[in-house]
């Protein structure tokens, strides 16, 4: 009952303001303001200070709404709006990047066989690098063994190990470990390349609207 009386009072106040001062309403407009819940709670020539941040509407002398103002957003709402805007922007950038990759894929290859050939060439380059590292390891191991023999001989004769010999041994030990880690990383790179080309080939087939042929996955080099 209280809400009903409040609504009737507001409607009556608005009607009175419009009929009592049509010229003023036409010139300045009649403003009706709302509470936090979005319910109109009053009308007049200006919005009370306590309702400044709420939604309001302006009526002309015929009672027709000519302007509306939404409620000011809270800090939480502004943060949520910003996050949503950034998310949409990120998604749009992702879609554009995917379109760019698709165009590049179709421009680079005409069939699946060309993709497999490119895969083989890329992996062959990695395998050449691995072979070079394995040769380096063999050479470094020989020099490490020579230094180790000199160290053992000095210890056997209870003589101090020459600093240059110890340094040579320590350096070759560190270099061998570094080269082995490099080979391990290159073998992971081969596995990643195969996955990359598998995905590339699958997407190529999807864009062409066909079915994929068996993937010619290059085998990882045998460990030595």
Biotite code that builds the C-alpha atoms (Angstrom):
import biotite.structure as struc

atoms = struc.array([
    struc.Atom([0.000, 0.000, 0.000], chain_id="A", res_id=1, res_name="UNK", atom_name="CA", element="C"),
    struc.Atom([2.864, 2.350, 0.827], chain_id="A", res_id=2, res_name="UNK", atom_name="CA", element="C"),
    struc.Atom([4.460, 1.763, -2.600], chain_id="A", res_id=3, res_name="UNK", atom_name="CA", element="C"),
    struc.Atom([1.134, 2.442, -4.292], chain_id="A", res_id=4, res_name="UNK", atom_name="CA", element="C"),
    struc.Atom([0.680, 5.739, -2.458], chain_id="A", res_id=5, res_name="UNK", atom_name="CA", element="C"),
    struc.Atom([4.276, 6.724, -3.270], chain_id="A", res_id=6, res_name="UNK", atom_name="CA", element="C"),
    struc.Atom([3.738, 6.043, -6.972], chain_id="A", res_id=7, res_name="UNK", atom_name="CA", element="C"),
    struc.Atom([0.498, 8.000, -7.048], chain_id="A", res_id=8, res_name="UNK", atom_name="CA", element="C"),
    struc.Atom([2.165, 10.904, -5.238], chain_id="A", res_id=9, res_name="UNK", atom_name="CA", element="C"),
    struc.Atom([5.051, 11.035, -7.731], chain_id="A", res_id=10, res_name="UNK", atom_name="CA", element="C"),
    struc.Atom([2.715, 10.884, -10.721], chain_id="A", res_id=11, res_name="UNK", atom_name="CA", element="C"),
    struc.Atom([0.605, 13.642, -9.253], chain_id="A", res_id=12, res_name="UNK", atom_name="CA", element="C"),
    struc.Atom([3.655, 15.764, -8.503], chain_id="A", res_id=13, res_name="UNK", atom_name="CA", element="C"),
    struc.Atom([4.899, 15.394, -12.048], chain_id="A", res_id=14, res_name="UNK", atom_name="CA", element="C"),
    struc.Atom([1.480, 16.275, -13.492], chain_id="A", res_id=15, res_name="UNK", atom_name="CA", element="C"),
    struc.Atom([1.195, 19.306, -11.249], chain_id="A", res_id=16, res_name="UNK", atom_name="CA", element="C"),
    struc.Atom([4.676, 20.525, -12.167], chain_id="A", res_id=17, res_name="UNK", atom_name="CA", element="C"),
    struc.Atom([3.905, 20.181, -15.864], chain_id="A", res_id=18, res_name="UNK", atom_name="CA", element="C"),
    struc.Atom([0.503, 21.919, -15.721], chain_id="A", res_id=19, res_name="UNK", atom_name="CA", element="C"),
    struc.Atom([1.528, 24.577, -13.225], chain_id="A", res_id=20, res_name="UNK", atom_name="CA", element="C"),
    struc.Atom([4.546, 25.778, -15.133], chain_id="A", res_id=21, res_name="UNK", atom_name="CA", element="C"),
    struc.Atom([4.485, 24.647, -18.803], chain_id="A", res_id=22, res_name="UNK", atom_name="CA", element="C"),
    struc.Atom([6.718, 27.494, -19.958], chain_id="A", res_id=23, res_name="UNK", atom_name="CA", element="C"),
    struc.Atom([9.339, 26.748, -17.305], chain_id="A", res_id=24, res_name="UNK", atom_name="CA", element="C"),
    struc.Atom([9.168, 23.034, -18.051], chain_id="A", res_id=25, res_name="UNK", atom_name="CA", element="C"),
    struc.Atom([9.568, 23.699, -21.752], chain_id="A", res_id=26, res_name="UNK", atom_name="CA", element="C"),
    struc.Atom([12.570, 25.912, -21.173], chain_id="A", res_id=27, res_name="UNK", atom_name="CA", element="C"),
    struc.Atom([14.370, 23.989, -18.456], chain_id="A", res_id=28, res_name="UNK", atom_name="CA", element="C"),
    struc.Atom([12.726, 20.598, -18.534], chain_id="A", res_id=29, res_name="UNK", atom_name="CA", element="C"),
    struc.Atom([11.204, 18.626, -15.697], chain_id="A", res_id=30, res_name="UNK", atom_name="CA", element="C"),
    struc.Atom([13.556, 16.154, -14.125], chain_id="A", res_id=31, res_name="UNK", atom_name="CA", element="C"),
    struc.Atom([12.493, 12.922, -12.454], chain_id="A", res_id=32, res_name="UNK", atom_name="CA", element="C"),
    struc.Atom([15.053, 11.007, -10.426], chain_id="A", res_id=33, res_name="UNK", atom_name="CA", element="C"),
    struc.Atom([15.349, 7.412, -9.296], chain_id="A", res_id=34, res_name="UNK", atom_name="CA", element="C"),
    struc.Atom([16.696, 5.554, -6.286], chain_id="A", res_id=35, res_name="UNK", atom_name="CA", element="C"),
    struc.Atom([19.471, 2.930, -6.352], chain_id="A", res_id=36, res_name="UNK", atom_name="CA", element="C"),
    struc.Atom([16.954, 0.247, -7.322], chain_id="A", res_id=37, res_name="UNK", atom_name="CA", element="C"),
    struc.Atom([15.936, 2.212, -10.436], chain_id="A", res_id=38, res_name="UNK", atom_name="CA", element="C"),
    struc.Atom([12.547, 3.333, -9.108], chain_id="A", res_id=39, res_name="UNK", atom_name="CA", element="C"),
    struc.Atom([11.374, 6.908, -9.742], chain_id="A", res_id=40, res_name="UNK", atom_name="CA", element="C"),
    struc.Atom([11.064, 8.642, -6.379], chain_id="A", res_id=41, res_name="UNK", atom_name="CA", element="C"),
    struc.Atom([10.599, 12.320, -7.278], chain_id="A", res_id=42, res_name="UNK", atom_name="CA", element="C"),
    struc.Atom([10.312, 15.040, -9.921], chain_id="A", res_id=43, res_name="UNK", atom_name="CA", element="C"),
    struc.Atom([11.270, 18.715, -10.005], chain_id="A", res_id=44, res_name="UNK", atom_name="CA", element="C"),
    struc.Atom([13.366, 21.362, -11.674], chain_id="A", res_id=45, res_name="UNK", atom_name="CA", element="C"),
    struc.Atom([16.651, 19.834, -10.480], chain_id="A", res_id=46, res_name="UNK", atom_name="CA", element="C"),
    struc.Atom([17.921, 16.581, -9.008], chain_id="A", res_id=47, res_name="UNK", atom_name="CA", element="C"),
    struc.Atom([18.566, 16.631, -5.229], chain_id="A", res_id=48, res_name="UNK", atom_name="CA", element="C"),
    struc.Atom([22.248, 16.190, -4.289], chain_id="A", res_id=49, res_name="UNK", atom_name="CA", element="C"),
    struc.Atom([21.666, 12.769, -2.729], chain_id="A", res_id=50, res_name="UNK", atom_name="CA", element="C"),
    struc.Atom([20.304, 11.464, -6.073], chain_id="A", res_id=51, res_name="UNK", atom_name="CA", element="C"),
    struc.Atom([22.917, 13.039, -8.369], chain_id="A", res_id=52, res_name="UNK", atom_name="CA", element="C"),
    struc.Atom([24.628, 9.702, -9.093], chain_id="A", res_id=53, res_name="UNK", atom_name="CA", element="C"),
    struc.Atom([21.388, 7.861, -9.791], chain_id="A", res_id=54, res_name="UNK", atom_name="CA", element="C"),
    struc.Atom([19.532, 7.526, -13.087], chain_id="A", res_id=55, res_name="UNK", atom_name="CA", element="C"),
    struc.Atom([17.192, 10.353, -14.057], chain_id="A", res_id=56, res_name="UNK", atom_name="CA", element="C"),
    struc.Atom([15.061, 11.499, -16.983], chain_id="A", res_id=57, res_name="UNK", atom_name="CA", element="C"),
    struc.Atom([14.008, 14.874, -18.379], chain_id="A", res_id=58, res_name="UNK", atom_name="CA", element="C"),
    struc.Atom([10.426, 15.483, -19.620], chain_id="A", res_id=59, res_name="UNK", atom_name="CA", element="C"),
    struc.Atom([9.121, 18.260, -21.869], chain_id="A", res_id=60, res_name="UNK", atom_name="CA", element="C"),
    struc.Atom([5.938, 20.246, -21.239], chain_id="A", res_id=61, res_name="UNK", atom_name="CA", element="C"),
    struc.Atom([3.843, 17.436, -22.718], chain_id="A", res_id=62, res_name="UNK", atom_name="CA", element="C"),
    struc.Atom([5.289, 14.877, -20.298], chain_id="A", res_id=63, res_name="UNK", atom_name="CA", element="C"),
    struc.Atom([7.357, 13.196, -22.997], chain_id="A", res_id=64, res_name="UNK", atom_name="CA", element="C"),
    struc.Atom([10.816, 11.980, -21.995], chain_id="A", res_id=65, res_name="UNK", atom_name="CA", element="C"),
    struc.Atom([13.402, 13.879, -24.016], chain_id="A", res_id=66, res_name="UNK", atom_name="CA", element="C"),
    struc.Atom([16.577, 12.861, -22.226], chain_id="A", res_id=67, res_name="UNK", atom_name="CA", element="C"),
    struc.Atom([17.732, 10.045, -19.963], chain_id="A", res_id=68, res_name="UNK", atom_name="CA", element="C"),
    struc.Atom([20.815, 9.732, -17.802], chain_id="A", res_id=69, res_name="UNK", atom_name="CA", element="C"),
    struc.Atom([22.053, 6.399, -16.537], chain_id="A", res_id=70, res_name="UNK", atom_name="CA", element="C"),
    struc.Atom([23.245, 5.913, -12.982], chain_id="A", res_id=71, res_name="UNK", atom_name="CA", element="C"),
    struc.Atom([26.969, 6.471, -12.394], chain_id="A", res_id=72, res_name="UNK", atom_name="CA", element="C"),
    struc.Atom([28.887, 3.210, -12.253], chain_id="A", res_id=73, res_name="UNK", atom_name="CA", element="C"),
    struc.Atom([30.479, 2.056, -9.046], chain_id="A", res_id=74, res_name="UNK", atom_name="CA", element="C"),
    struc.Atom([34.254, 1.395, -8.983], chain_id="A", res_id=75, res_name="UNK", atom_name="CA", element="C"),
    struc.Atom([33.471, -2.315, -9.144], chain_id="A", res_id=76, res_name="UNK", atom_name="CA", element="C"),
    struc.Atom([31.239, -1.851, -12.180], chain_id="A", res_id=77, res_name="UNK", atom_name="CA", element="C"),
    struc.Atom([33.862, 0.279, -13.935], chain_id="A", res_id=78, res_name="UNK", atom_name="CA", element="C"),
    struc.Atom([36.506, -2.368, -13.220], chain_id="A", res_id=79, res_name="UNK", atom_name="CA", element="C"),
    struc.Atom([34.226, -5.106, -14.561], chain_id="A", res_id=80, res_name="UNK", atom_name="CA", element="C"),
    struc.Atom([33.474, -3.050, -17.683], chain_id="A", res_id=81, res_name="UNK", atom_name="CA", element="C"),
    struc.Atom([37.184, -2.459, -18.284], chain_id="A", res_id=82, res_name="UNK", atom_name="CA", element="C"),
    struc.Atom([37.982, -6.153, -17.813], chain_id="A", res_id=83, res_name="UNK", atom_name="CA", element="C"),
    struc.Atom([35.212, -7.124, -20.232], chain_id="A", res_id=84, res_name="UNK", atom_name="CA", element="C"),
    struc.Atom([36.458, -4.597, -22.798], chain_id="A", res_id=85, res_name="UNK", atom_name="CA", element="C"),
    struc.Atom([40.028, -5.864, -22.516], chain_id="A", res_id=86, res_name="UNK", atom_name="CA", element="C"),
    struc.Atom([38.845, -9.466, -22.831], chain_id="A", res_id=87, res_name="UNK", atom_name="CA", element="C"),
    struc.Atom([36.909, -8.678, -26.013], chain_id="A", res_id=88, res_name="UNK", atom_name="CA", element="C"),
    struc.Atom([39.907, -6.816, -27.417], chain_id="A", res_id=89, res_name="UNK", atom_name="CA", element="C"),
    struc.Atom([42.207, -9.760, -26.638], chain_id="A", res_id=90, res_name="UNK", atom_name="CA", element="C"),
    struc.Atom([39.779, -12.213, -28.258], chain_id="A", res_id=91, res_name="UNK", atom_name="CA", element="C"),
    struc.Atom([39.537, -10.043, -31.364], chain_id="A", res_id=92, res_name="UNK", atom_name="CA", element="C"),
    struc.Atom([43.330, -9.837, -31.615], chain_id="A", res_id=93, res_name="UNK", atom_name="CA", element="C"),
    struc.Atom([43.519, -13.614, -31.262], chain_id="A", res_id=94, res_name="UNK", atom_name="CA", element="C"),
    struc.Atom([40.993, -14.102, -34.057], chain_id="A", res_id=95, res_name="UNK", atom_name="CA", element="C"),
    struc.Atom([42.916, -11.719, -36.310], chain_id="A", res_id=96, res_name="UNK", atom_name="CA", element="C"),
    struc.Atom([46.174, -13.544, -35.549], chain_id="A", res_id=97, res_name="UNK", atom_name="CA", element="C"),
    struc.Atom([44.567, -16.891, -36.400], chain_id="A", res_id=98, res_name="UNK", atom_name="CA", element="C"),
    struc.Atom([43.282, -15.454, -39.686], chain_id="A", res_id=99, res_name="UNK", atom_name="CA", element="C"),
    struc.Atom([46.772, -14.161, -40.474], chain_id="A", res_id=100, res_name="UNK", atom_name="CA", element="C"),
    struc.Atom([48.305, -17.584, -39.786], chain_id="A", res_id=101, res_name="UNK", atom_name="CA", element="C"),
    struc.Atom([45.681, -19.288, -41.939], chain_id="A", res_id=102, res_name="UNK", atom_name="CA", element="C"),
    struc.Atom([46.421, -16.969, -44.855], chain_id="A", res_id=103, res_name="UNK", atom_name="CA", element="C"),
    struc.Atom([50.156, -17.541, -44.461], chain_id="A", res_id=104, res_name="UNK", atom_name="CA", element="C"),
    struc.Atom([49.628, -21.314, -44.350], chain_id="A", res_id=105, res_name="UNK", atom_name="CA", element="C"),
    struc.Atom([47.588, -21.352, -47.551], chain_id="A", res_id=106, res_name="UNK", atom_name="CA", element="C"),
    struc.Atom([50.064, -19.018, -49.249], chain_id="A", res_id=107, res_name="UNK", atom_name="CA", element="C"),
    struc.Atom([53.043, -21.213, -48.256], chain_id="A", res_id=108, res_name="UNK", atom_name="CA", element="C"),
    struc.Atom([51.783, -24.665, -49.281], chain_id="A", res_id=109, res_name="UNK", atom_name="CA", element="C"),
    struc.Atom([49.633, -26.101, -52.045], chain_id="A", res_id=110, res_name="UNK", atom_name="CA", element="C"),
    struc.Atom([49.323, -29.654, -50.690], chain_id="A", res_id=111, res_name="UNK", atom_name="CA", element="C"),
    struc.Atom([50.140, -31.825, -47.670], chain_id="A", res_id=112, res_name="UNK", atom_name="CA", element="C"),
    struc.Atom([53.250, -33.323, -49.250], chain_id="A", res_id=113, res_name="UNK", atom_name="CA", element="C"),
    struc.Atom([54.909, -29.914, -49.322], chain_id="A", res_id=114, res_name="UNK", atom_name="CA", element="C"),
    struc.Atom([54.299, -29.598, -45.573], chain_id="A", res_id=115, res_name="UNK", atom_name="CA", element="C"),
    struc.Atom([55.964, -32.966, -44.942], chain_id="A", res_id=116, res_name="UNK", atom_name="CA", element="C"),
    struc.Atom([58.944, -31.983, -47.084], chain_id="A", res_id=117, res_name="UNK", atom_name="CA", element="C"),
    struc.Atom([59.361, -28.729, -45.170], chain_id="A", res_id=118, res_name="UNK", atom_name="CA", element="C"),
    struc.Atom([59.161, -30.684, -41.909], chain_id="A", res_id=119, res_name="UNK", atom_name="CA", element="C"),
    struc.Atom([61.912, -33.032, -43.067], chain_id="A", res_id=120, res_name="UNK", atom_name="CA", element="C"),
    struc.Atom([64.200, -30.150, -44.069], chain_id="A", res_id=121, res_name="UNK", atom_name="CA", element="C"),
    struc.Atom([63.756, -28.348, -40.765], chain_id="A", res_id=122, res_name="UNK", atom_name="CA", element="C"),
    struc.Atom([64.413, -31.459, -38.709], chain_id="A", res_id=123, res_name="UNK", atom_name="CA", element="C"),
    struc.Atom([67.419, -32.393, -40.834], chain_id="A", res_id=124, res_name="UNK", atom_name="CA", element="C"),
    struc.Atom([69.017, -29.057, -39.928], chain_id="A", res_id=125, res_name="UNK", atom_name="CA", element="C"),
    struc.Atom([68.529, -29.816, -36.245], chain_id="A", res_id=126, res_name="UNK", atom_name="CA", element="C"),
    struc.Atom([70.016, -33.289, -36.659], chain_id="A", res_id=127, res_name="UNK", atom_name="CA", element="C"),
    struc.Atom([73.094, -31.788, -38.366], chain_id="A", res_id=128, res_name="UNK", atom_name="CA", element="C"),
    struc.Atom([73.538, -29.560, -35.328], chain_id="A", res_id=129, res_name="UNK", atom_name="CA", element="C"),
    struc.Atom([73.246, -32.572, -33.022], chain_id="A", res_id=130, res_name="UNK", atom_name="CA", element="C"),
    struc.Atom([75.865, -34.482, -35.019], chain_id="A", res_id=131, res_name="UNK", atom_name="CA", element="C"),
    struc.Atom([78.255, -31.544, -34.782], chain_id="A", res_id=132, res_name="UNK", atom_name="CA", element="C"),
    struc.Atom([77.801, -31.391, -31.028], chain_id="A", res_id=133, res_name="UNK", atom_name="CA", element="C"),
    struc.Atom([78.420, -35.141, -30.726], chain_id="A", res_id=134, res_name="UNK", atom_name="CA", element="C"),
    struc.Atom([81.697, -34.740, -32.646], chain_id="A", res_id=135, res_name="UNK", atom_name="CA", element="C"),
    struc.Atom([82.699, -31.907, -30.321], chain_id="A", res_id=136, res_name="UNK", atom_name="CA", element="C"),
    struc.Atom([81.922, -34.050, -27.297], chain_id="A", res_id=137, res_name="UNK", atom_name="CA", element="C"),
    struc.Atom([84.167, -36.826, -28.598], chain_id="A", res_id=138, res_name="UNK", atom_name="CA", element="C"),
    struc.Atom([87.037, -34.392, -29.115], chain_id="A", res_id=139, res_name="UNK", atom_name="CA", element="C"),
    struc.Atom([86.534, -32.794, -25.693], chain_id="A", res_id=140, res_name="UNK", atom_name="CA", element="C"),
    struc.Atom([86.282, -36.194, -24.033], chain_id="A", res_id=141, res_name="UNK", atom_name="CA", element="C"),
    struc.Atom([89.683, -37.196, -25.476], chain_id="A", res_id=142, res_name="UNK", atom_name="CA", element="C"),
    struc.Atom([91.286, -34.038, -24.072], chain_id="A", res_id=143, res_name="UNK", atom_name="CA", element="C"),
    struc.Atom([89.482, -34.516, -20.778], chain_id="A", res_id=144, res_name="UNK", atom_name="CA", element="C"),
    struc.Atom([90.854, -38.054, -20.563], chain_id="A", res_id=145, res_name="UNK", atom_name="CA", element="C"),
    struc.Atom([94.396, -36.814, -21.234], chain_id="A", res_id=146, res_name="UNK", atom_name="CA", element="C"),
    struc.Atom([94.124, -34.243, -18.454], chain_id="A", res_id=147, res_name="UNK", atom_name="CA", element="C"),
    struc.Atom([92.632, -36.862, -16.116], chain_id="A", res_id=148, res_name="UNK", atom_name="CA", element="C"),
    struc.Atom([95.551, -39.201, -16.790], chain_id="A", res_id=149, res_name="UNK", atom_name="CA", element="C"),
    struc.Atom([98.044, -36.463, -15.883], chain_id="A", res_id=150, res_name="UNK", atom_name="CA", element="C"),
    struc.Atom([96.096, -35.689, -12.696], chain_id="A", res_id=151, res_name="UNK", atom_name="CA", element="C"),
    struc.Atom([96.042, -39.355, -11.696], chain_id="A", res_id=152, res_name="UNK", atom_name="CA", element="C"),
    struc.Atom([99.755, -39.700, -12.407], chain_id="A", res_id=153, res_name="UNK", atom_name="CA", element="C"),
    struc.Atom([100.595, -36.665, -10.256], chain_id="A", res_id=154, res_name="UNK", atom_name="CA", element="C"),
    struc.Atom([98.487, -37.973, -7.386], chain_id="A", res_id=155, res_name="UNK", atom_name="CA", element="C"),
    struc.Atom([100.045, -41.420, -7.693], chain_id="A", res_id=156, res_name="UNK", atom_name="CA", element="C"),
    struc.Atom([103.513, -39.901, -7.347], chain_id="A", res_id=157, res_name="UNK", atom_name="CA", element="C"),
    struc.Atom([102.334, -37.642, -4.507], chain_id="A", res_id=158, res_name="UNK", atom_name="CA", element="C"),
    struc.Atom([103.066, -34.575, -6.574], chain_id="A", res_id=159, res_name="UNK", atom_name="CA", element="C"),
    struc.Atom([100.906, -31.439, -6.823], chain_id="A", res_id=160, res_name="UNK", atom_name="CA", element="C"),
    struc.Atom([98.620, -31.342, -9.835], chain_id="A", res_id=161, res_name="UNK", atom_name="CA", element="C"),
    struc.Atom([99.770, -28.605, -12.239], chain_id="A", res_id=162, res_name="UNK", atom_name="CA", element="C"),
    struc.Atom([97.122, -25.797, -12.197], chain_id="A", res_id=163, res_name="UNK", atom_name="CA", element="C"),
    struc.Atom([96.948, -25.686, -15.987], chain_id="A", res_id=164, res_name="UNK", atom_name="CA", element="C"),
    struc.Atom([96.170, -29.410, -16.113], chain_id="A", res_id=165, res_name="UNK", atom_name="CA", element="C"),
    struc.Atom([93.432, -29.108, -13.484], chain_id="A", res_id=166, res_name="UNK", atom_name="CA", element="C"),
    struc.Atom([91.969, -26.112, -15.272], chain_id="A", res_id=167, res_name="UNK", atom_name="CA", element="C"),
    struc.Atom([91.975, -28.016, -18.554], chain_id="A", res_id=168, res_name="UNK", atom_name="CA", element="C"),
    struc.Atom([90.178, -30.958, -16.959], chain_id="A", res_id=169, res_name="UNK", atom_name="CA", element="C"),
    struc.Atom([87.567, -28.744, -15.249], chain_id="A", res_id=170, res_name="UNK", atom_name="CA", element="C"),
    struc.Atom([86.926, -26.754, -18.420], chain_id="A", res_id=171, res_name="UNK", atom_name="CA", element="C"),
    struc.Atom([86.458, -29.810, -20.595], chain_id="A", res_id=172, res_name="UNK", atom_name="CA", element="C"),
    struc.Atom([84.130, -31.356, -18.005], chain_id="A", res_id=173, res_name="UNK", atom_name="CA", element="C"),
    struc.Atom([81.969, -28.224, -18.012], chain_id="A", res_id=174, res_name="UNK", atom_name="CA", element="C"),
    struc.Atom([82.054, -27.960, -21.822], chain_id="A", res_id=175, res_name="UNK", atom_name="CA", element="C"),
    struc.Atom([80.990, -31.593, -22.219], chain_id="A", res_id=176, res_name="UNK", atom_name="CA", element="C"),
    struc.Atom([78.054, -31.102, -19.839], chain_id="A", res_id=177, res_name="UNK", atom_name="CA", element="C"),
    struc.Atom([77.009, -27.978, -21.736], chain_id="A", res_id=178, res_name="UNK", atom_name="CA", element="C"),
    struc.Atom([77.186, -29.769, -25.082], chain_id="A", res_id=179, res_name="UNK", atom_name="CA", element="C"),
    struc.Atom([75.135, -32.687, -23.763], chain_id="A", res_id=180, res_name="UNK", atom_name="CA", element="C"),
    struc.Atom([72.465, -30.291, -22.497], chain_id="A", res_id=181, res_name="UNK", atom_name="CA", element="C"),
    struc.Atom([72.464, -28.629, -25.909], chain_id="A", res_id=182, res_name="UNK", atom_name="CA", element="C"),
    struc.Atom([71.828, -32.001, -27.563], chain_id="A", res_id=183, res_name="UNK", atom_name="CA", element="C"),
    struc.Atom([69.002, -32.730, -25.138], chain_id="A", res_id=184, res_name="UNK", atom_name="CA", element="C"),
    struc.Atom([67.427, -29.372, -25.965], chain_id="A", res_id=185, res_name="UNK", atom_name="CA", element="C"),
    struc.Atom([67.744, -30.047, -29.710], chain_id="A", res_id=186, res_name="UNK", atom_name="CA", element="C"),
    struc.Atom([66.038, -33.418, -29.325], chain_id="A", res_id=187, res_name="UNK", atom_name="CA", element="C"),
    struc.Atom([63.165, -31.670, -27.542], chain_id="A", res_id=188, res_name="UNK", atom_name="CA", element="C"),
    struc.Atom([63.130, -29.207, -30.429], chain_id="A", res_id=189, res_name="UNK", atom_name="CA", element="C"),
    struc.Atom([62.639, -32.087, -32.876], chain_id="A", res_id=190, res_name="UNK", atom_name="CA", element="C"),
    struc.Atom([59.662, -33.339, -30.869], chain_id="A", res_id=191, res_name="UNK", atom_name="CA", element="C"),
    struc.Atom([58.216, -29.810, -30.802], chain_id="A", res_id=192, res_name="UNK", atom_name="CA", element="C"),
    struc.Atom([58.730, -29.454, -34.549], chain_id="A", res_id=193, res_name="UNK", atom_name="CA", element="C"),
    struc.Atom([56.829, -32.656, -35.204], chain_id="A", res_id=194, res_name="UNK", atom_name="CA", element="C"),
    struc.Atom([53.937, -31.428, -33.062], chain_id="A", res_id=195, res_name="UNK", atom_name="CA", element="C"),
    struc.Atom([54.020, -28.049, -34.799], chain_id="A", res_id=196, res_name="UNK", atom_name="CA", element="C"),
    struc.Atom([53.881, -29.621, -38.256], chain_id="A", res_id=197, res_name="UNK", atom_name="CA", element="C"),
    struc.Atom([51.172, -32.077, -37.202], chain_id="A", res_id=198, res_name="UNK", atom_name="CA", element="C"),
    struc.Atom([48.988, -29.140, -36.119], chain_id="A", res_id=199, res_name="UNK", atom_name="CA", element="C"),
    struc.Atom([49.920, -27.192, -39.258], chain_id="A", res_id=200, res_name="UNK", atom_name="CA", element="C"),
    struc.Atom([48.994, -30.102, -41.498], chain_id="A", res_id=201, res_name="UNK", atom_name="CA", element="C"),
    struc.Atom([45.700, -30.687, -39.683], chain_id="A", res_id=202, res_name="UNK", atom_name="CA", element="C"),
    struc.Atom([44.740, -27.023, -40.005], chain_id="A", res_id=203, res_name="UNK", atom_name="CA", element="C"),
    struc.Atom([45.729, -27.006, -43.686], chain_id="A", res_id=204, res_name="UNK", atom_name="CA", element="C"),
    struc.Atom([43.390, -29.919, -44.347], chain_id="A", res_id=205, res_name="UNK", atom_name="CA", element="C"),
    struc.Atom([40.583, -28.197, -42.436], chain_id="A", res_id=206, res_name="UNK", atom_name="CA", element="C"),
    struc.Atom([40.996, -25.042, -44.496], chain_id="A", res_id=207, res_name="UNK", atom_name="CA", element="C"),
    struc.Atom([41.002, -27.101, -47.693], chain_id="A", res_id=208, res_name="UNK", atom_name="CA", element="C"),
    struc.Atom([37.947, -29.019, -46.531], chain_id="A", res_id=209, res_name="UNK", atom_name="CA", element="C"),
    struc.Atom([39.500, -32.452, -47.033], chain_id="A", res_id=210, res_name="UNK", atom_name="CA", element="C"),
    struc.Atom([40.811, -35.373, -44.990], chain_id="A", res_id=211, res_name="UNK", atom_name="CA", element="C"),
    struc.Atom([44.397, -35.657, -43.866], chain_id="A", res_id=212, res_name="UNK", atom_name="CA", element="C"),
    struc.Atom([46.823, -38.253, -45.137], chain_id="A", res_id=213, res_name="UNK", atom_name="CA", element="C"),
    struc.Atom([49.044, -40.229, -42.734], chain_id="A", res_id=214, res_name="UNK", atom_name="CA", element="C"),
    struc.Atom([51.581, -37.920, -41.133], chain_id="A", res_id=215, res_name="UNK", atom_name="CA", element="C"),
    struc.Atom([55.200, -38.493, -42.113], chain_id="A", res_id=216, res_name="UNK", atom_name="CA", element="C"),
    struc.Atom([56.636, -37.814, -38.693], chain_id="A", res_id=217, res_name="UNK", atom_name="CA", element="C"),
    struc.Atom([60.405, -37.581, -38.699], chain_id="A", res_id=218, res_name="UNK", atom_name="CA", element="C"),
    struc.Atom([61.959, -39.911, -36.114], chain_id="A", res_id=219, res_name="UNK", atom_name="CA", element="C"),
    struc.Atom([64.126, -38.489, -33.370], chain_id="A", res_id=220, res_name="UNK", atom_name="CA", element="C"),
    struc.Atom([67.839, -39.260, -33.815], chain_id="A", res_id=221, res_name="UNK", atom_name="CA", element="C"),
    struc.Atom([69.190, -42.221, -31.925], chain_id="A", res_id=222, res_name="UNK", atom_name="CA", element="C"),
    struc.Atom([70.849, -41.240, -28.697], chain_id="A", res_id=223, res_name="UNK", atom_name="CA", element="C"),
    struc.Atom([74.590, -41.807, -28.503], chain_id="A", res_id=224, res_name="UNK", atom_name="CA", element="C"),
])
